[in-house]
Amino acid sequence: MTYRLTHDPESGAGYIRLREGEYAETIPLTPGLGVGVDIDAEGLVLGIEFLSFEEYAELVGRAGGALELPERIEDPANFRLEKVPHP
C-alpha cells in the first residue's frame, strides 16, 4: 500500500493519506492533542491529520513508539486507541 504525506509548512499541519475515499467524519484520537483519523461512511480509515509534528510525535510516544490503527472503525463514537492513555 502506498501512503501519501502532505505538510503545510506555514501552519505546521500534516496529513497521512492511507487510502482514497469519500470523507465522512474525523475522530479525535486523544483529548488535548490535534490529531484525528478521517473515516468514510462505512468506517474505513482514510487518513490521519495532525496540527503539528510535535503533537503527532507525542501521540506516537504515548502509544509506545508505534501508532496502530484498524482498517475500519465500527463504532466511531466509542473508538479509543488501545495503547494511548486517555484522561
Summary of the structure (lengths in Angstrom):
residues: 87
radius of gyration: 12.4
end to end distance: 33.6
largest distance: 34.6
contacts: 211
relative contact order: 0.21
helix: 15%
strand: 29%
